Amino acid sequence: MAAKGYVIITEDIKDPEGMKEYAKLAMPSMGKAKIVAVDTKPEVLEGSWHGSQTVVLEFESVDAAKEWYYSDEYQAAVKLRQAAADCNGVILAGFPS
């Protein structure tokens, strides 16, 4: 079985209303993604952490995470997030099941 894919995005939100508009467009694009965590106060164990909000999404595979992120539907939404917040994001592979 393929390893699950995880998307982690840190957001330093500058425009909360813009983020609400982003969410309206982004949510329908997520399909089978599972929202694992949304946290505004993560406990930093080492170093420094970017942003005022961290989001973790789980997908059935890394390919599914990439397919979602690079989809036309999500790319229309992501422009709103990037305008409303300074963001960092990664896709990680989980351990194979």
C-alpha positions in Angstrom: 0.0 0.0 0.0 1.2 3.5 -0.8 2.4 5.9 1.9 -0.1 8.6 2.8 0.8 12.2 1.8 0.7 15.1 4.2 0.5 18.8 3.4 1.7 21.2 6.1 1.2 24.9 5.6 2.2 27.6 8.0 0.4 30.9 7.6 1.1 34.3 9.0 -2.3 35.8 8.4 -2.5 39.5 7.5 -6.1 39.6 6.2 -8.6 37.4 8.1 -11.5 38.2 5.7 -9.3 37.2 2.7 -8.7 33.9 4.5 -12.4 33.3 4.8 -12.8 33.8 1.1 -9.9 31.4 0.5 -11.6 28.8 2.7 -14.8 29.1 0.7 -12.9 28.2 -2.5 -10.4 25.7 -1.0 -12.8 23.5 0.9 -14.7 22.1 -2.1 -11.4 21.3 -3.8 -10.1 19.1 -1.0 -12.2 16.0 -2.0 -10.9 13.1 0.1 -8.4 15.1 2.1 -8.6 14.8 5.8 -7.9 17.9 7.9 -5.7 16.5 10.6 -4.9 19.7 12.5 -5.4 23.5 12.5 -3.6 25.2 15.3 -3.0 28.8 16.1 -0.6 28.1 19.0 1.6 25.1 18.3 4.1 24.3 21.0 7.5 25.0 19.4 10.0 22.4 20.6 13.1 23.5 18.7 14.1 26.5 16.6 11.5 29.0 15.5 8.1 28.4 13.8 6.6 30.5 11.1 3.2 32.0 11.2 0.1 32.4 13.3 -1.6 29.3 12.0 -0.5 25.8 11.0 -2.6 23.4 8.9 -2.0 19.7 8.4 -3.9 17.8 5.7 -3.7 14.0 5.0 -4.2 12.5 1.6 -4.3 8.8 0.5 -0.8 9.3 -1.2 1.8 11.9 -2.0 0.5 11.8 -5.6 -3.0 12.6 -4.4 -1.6 15.5 -2.4 0.3 16.8 -5.4 -2.8 16.3 -7.6 -4.9 18.4 -5.2 -2.3 21.2 -4.7 -1.5 21.6 -8.4 -5.2 21.3 -9.6 -6.7 24.2 -11.4 -9.5 24.3 -8.7 -7.1 24.7 -5.8 -4.7 27.0 -7.7 -7.6 29.4 -8.0 -8.0 29.4 -4.2 -4.4 29.4 -3.3 -3.9 32.9 -4.8 -6.4 34.2 -2.2 -4.5 32.6 0.6 -1.2 33.9 -0.6 -2.6 37.4 -0.8 -4.1 37.2 2.7 -1.1 35.6 4.4 2.7 34.9 4.2 2.8 31.1 3.8 5.2 28.2 3.8 4.1 24.8 2.7 5.5 21.3 2.2 4.3 17.9 1.0 5.6 15.0 3.1 5.4 11.2 2.6 4.2 9.1 5.5 5.4 5.7 6.3 4.0 2.9 4.0 1.1 1.1 5.6 
